[in-house]
């Protein structure tokens, strides 16, 4: 990522994923636990849910920034986690999905290259 890169979705873009928004509003602990497991690249377990709390979302956000090369913003992250927790959880989940999809997508073939393999 380029210097100054940041999240690809808006903090208030919850309507991009209505199911995720409802999940974060109704069960923020479970949604936070899933984000932690996803950013770590593993399955979510019951222990994740038992130990998830609002402070964990701040550290997940910092981990997302480090993992994907985003600009660090600890003060801003602290504020959004404190005052917009459900939106933060949703944004983090969307970002993890978007970044993992980028990694999974095959590289685009150059024009004319596909014809060589037919």
C-alpha positions in Angstrom: 0.0 0.0 0.0 1.1 3.5 -0.6 2.0 5.9 2.2 -1.2 7.4 3.7 -3.4 4.5 2.6 -6.4 3.9 4.7 -9.6 1.9 4.9 -11.4 1.3 1.6 -14.9 1.6 3.0 -16.5 4.5 4.9 -17.0 4.3 8.7 -20.7 5.0 8.2 -21.0 2.7 5.2 -22.9 0.1 7.2 -25.6 -0.2 4.6 -23.0 -1.8 2.2 -23.5 -4.8 4.4 -26.9 -4.8 6.2 -26.4 -8.3 7.6 -23.1 -7.3 9.2 -24.6 -4.1 10.5 -27.4 -6.0 12.3 -24.9 -8.5 13.6 -22.7 -5.8 15.1 -25.7 -4.0 16.6 -27.3 -7.1 18.1 -24.1 -9.0 19.1 -21.1 -6.8 19.1 -19.0 -9.2 21.2 -19.4 -12.0 18.7 -18.8 -9.7 15.8 -15.6 -8.4 17.5 -14.5 -11.9 18.1 -15.0 -12.9 14.5 -13.1 -9.8 13.3 -10.2 -10.8 15.6 -10.1 -14.4 14.3 -10.4 -13.2 10.6 -7.6 -10.7 10.9 -5.5 -13.4 12.5 -6.4 -15.8 9.7 -8.0 -18.5 11.8 -11.4 -19.8 12.8 -13.4 -18.0 15.5 -13.8 -20.1 18.7 -16.0 -19.8 21.9 -12.9 -18.5 23.7 -12.8 -15.5 21.3 -16.3 -14.6 22.3 -15.6 -15.0 26.0 -12.6 -12.6 25.8 -13.9 -10.1 23.3 -14.6 -6.6 24.7 -14.8 -3.1 23.3 -11.1 -2.5 23.9 -10.2 -5.5 21.7 -11.7 -3.7 18.7 -9.2 -0.9 19.1 -6.3 -3.4 18.9 -8.0 -5.2 16.0 -8.1 -1.9 14.2 -4.4 -1.3 14.8 -3.6 -4.8 13.6 -5.6 -4.2 10.4 -3.7 -0.9 9.8 -0.3 -2.7 10.3 -1.2 -5.9 8.3 -2.5 -4.0 5.3 0.0 -1.1 5.4 -2.5 1.6 6.3 -1.5 4.9 7.9 -1.5 4.6 11.7 -4.1 6.8 13.5 -4.2 5.6 17.1 -6.1 8.7 18.4 -8.8 8.5 15.7 -9.1 4.8 16.2 -9.6 5.3 19.9 -12.4 7.8 19.3 -14.3 5.8 16.7 -14.1 2.7 18.9 -15.3 4.6 21.9 -18.2 6.5 20.2 -19.1 4.5 17.1 -18.4 0.9 18.1 -20.9 -0.9 15.9 -19.9 1.2 12.9 -16.2 0.4 13.6 -16.9 -3.3 13.9 -18.7 -3.3 10.6 -16.0 -1.2 8.8 -13.3 -3.5 10.1 -15.2 -6.6 8.9 -15.8 -5.1 5.5 -12.1 -4.1 5.3 -10.9 -7.6 6.2 -13.2 -9.1 3.6 -12.0 -6.6 0.9 -8.3 -7.1 1.6 -8.6 -10.9 1.7 -10.6 -10.8 -1.6 -7.8 -8.8 -3.2 -5.2 -11.4 -2.1 -7.4 -14.2 -3.4 -8.2 -12.7 -6.8 -5.9 -14.0 -9.6 -3.7 -11.4 -11.3 -5.3 -9.9 -14.3 -3.8 -11.2 -17.5 -2.4 -8.6 -20.0 -4.5 -8.0 -23.1 -3.9 -10.6 -25.7 -2.3 -13.0 -23.2 -5.5 -14.9 -22.7 -5.6 -15.7 -26.4 -2.3 -17.5 -26.1 -3.8 -20.1 -23.8 -6.9 -21.0 -25.8 
